[in-house]
Amino acid sequence: MRTVKKIILYGLCAGVVLAAGGTLVLKLLFPTAKLRALLQEQARTRLHRTAQIGDVSLGFTGLAFERLKLSEPPDFKAGTFLYVEKATLRWRLLPLLRHAIVFKEVRLENPQLNLVREKDGSTFNISDLIAGGSRSQPTASMPLPAPAKSPWTWYVTQIHLLEGSVHLNDLSPARQSTSLNHIDLLIHDFDAARMSGELKIRELRNPYYNAQDFSTQWSLEHMDSGLAHLDGWAQLDQGPGSIENISGVAASGKSGKILFLPFELLSSLDRLGIIQLGLPNLSHWKIQSIHGSYQFKDGWMEIKNFHVASPRLSMDAQGSIHLPTEALSVNLTLDSPRLAGGAAGKMHATMHLSGTLSNPKTDLNSLRKQAFRASLQSLLQQPGAADDLNKALRKIFH
């Protein structure tokens, strides 16, 4: 037994000596100035950007550098693209013998990313960094080609981003310049087919949407480019916020279009007098909280519950979306209390969304009875109610 203990002790000592010796050799082969110049050259040739780097440290099992700055193409005269106060990468050596790259930790402290959307609305200042460019969306009749096999695999134990910020300067006609502040991101057990993690954003601001204390957690596996086999779950929560322009949010992306298209539609019908639901003025819609719970199975996303709590107009949504084809079937319920001094009374309406994420369709049949009650209640309190009632009926049913 003593012999075994001695062998283990000698082995540990030898490992420490080899690691220390390897680190010393690396420092001799790659002094700070040489290593900094090498990293700057890689940024220039691979990213087409100029880099500025402070202190750099290379060890046998890791790399760390401070005060990293990347310019917009081609240099800092065009602006600063990225700043990182400190970056640390730590890896394992033994998996390399099995053709596996394993990062124990990727850590970014106080990263600040500046994004720009160009006037065309589709080009960003990161478009040149996204490999493969844009791809057509897969359909049920167009299966994705099998990915090319590689003898190397990779795995990341943990990615940790602390106190980050993202600023989007939107030069497009949408004018949705956005600021995300105090971002904490933790990703673990990450490889080409799975990922778990959590994201927290203390503050989000743009011309249409403001939010505080946004957070989301997820655990996903069987990931592929078409999302045809995706399994797992996700959950999101948000604290107080407000929506300043529903039309702008609905036009900002597919998810915004799905969730806020019904509000935009109802507001338009109410404003034009086609149906009188007594909706509150949503030019400034104050939100108390948002909660969402999702389940993924074989490429289907089930919306178990999505709830927007608001004293003026709240919403609940349940349904499912087939991610590969974007087909959806979602039920929405809208509730609005009776407004002070209003005649329309409390509103409770249900509608169904079908179609696809890109082209959702709204079923208004469930609104007809509610619209009739609200219109009737309002009209009966006015002079000439009979004539007005006939006009309202023509508006609703024609």
C-alpha positions, 0 to 999 in steps of 0.5 A: 500500500505504501508503494502505491501511495509513493507512486501516486505522490511521485506521479503528482509531483512529476505532473506539477513539475512538467506543467511548470516546466511546460509553462516556462517553455511556453513563456520563453517561446512566446513572450508577451510582446510576441504573443500579443503580436501573434493575436493581433495578426490573427485578428487582422487576417481572420477577422479583418479588424485591428486589435489592441491587447493589454497584458497577455499570459499563456500557460500550459492549460490556459490563456488570459488577456486583458483590455482587448479591443477590436475595431470595426473593419478595417481599423479604429478610425471606423469605430470600436466593435468590441471591448473586453476587460478580461478574457480567460480560456482554460482547456484540458490537455489529455482529450487532445489525444482522443481528437477532442477539444475540451474547454474547462472555462471561457470567461469574459468580464465586462464585455461591451459589444457595439452592433450596427444595422445598416440602412438596408435593414438586413446587413449588420457589422457582424455579417462578415463574421457569420460563416455560411451567410444566409440560408433558406429555411428548411421545409418538410419536403426539403430535408437538410443535408447531413453535416460533414463528419470531422475526426475532431469533437469539441466540448465546453464545460462552462462559458461565463459572461459577466456584466456585459452590455450590447448597444445596437445602432439601428440605421434602418428605417425601423430605427430600433436602436437598443441598449442591453445593460448588466448582462450575465450569461452562463452556458454549461455542457455545451457542444454541437448538439446540446446546451444548457444555461441562463441569461439575465439582463437587468435593463433593456431599452429601445424606442418601442420596448422597455424592460427590467429584470429579464431572465431566461433558463433553458436545457436543450439537446438533439440540436440541429440546423433545422431544429427537427429533433430538438428536445428540452425546455425553456422558461422566461421571466420579466419584471416591470416594463412598458410597450410604447408602440405595439406596431413597432414591436410586432414588426420587429421580428417573428416572435413579436409579430405572433404575440402582438399582432392580435393587440395591433389588430384589435386596437385598429378595429376599435379605433376605426369603430368597426368593433367597440371593445372599449380597449384602453389606449395602448400607446403606452402599455404598462406591464407588471410582469411576463412569464413564459414556460416552453417544452420542446419535443421532436422539433415541436415547441409547446407554449405551456403558458405565456402570461403578460400581467398588466392592470390595463390589458393582460394576455395568456397564450397556449399552443404549439409551433413546429419549428422546422416548418414554422407552422403554428396553432396558438390560442390567445386570451385577452382581458381588460377591466372596465375603464373608469368612466367607460361604457364598454365594460370589461372585455374578455376575448379569445382568438386563434392564430394559425398559419406560420411564423412568417405569415400568421392568420387570425381567427376573429369569430370568437370576438363577434359576440363580445363585440356585439355586447360591447357595442350594444352596451355603449349604444343603448346609452345614447340618443337615437340608439336604434339607428346607431345599433343598426349601423353597429351591426352592419359594421360587425357582421359585414 
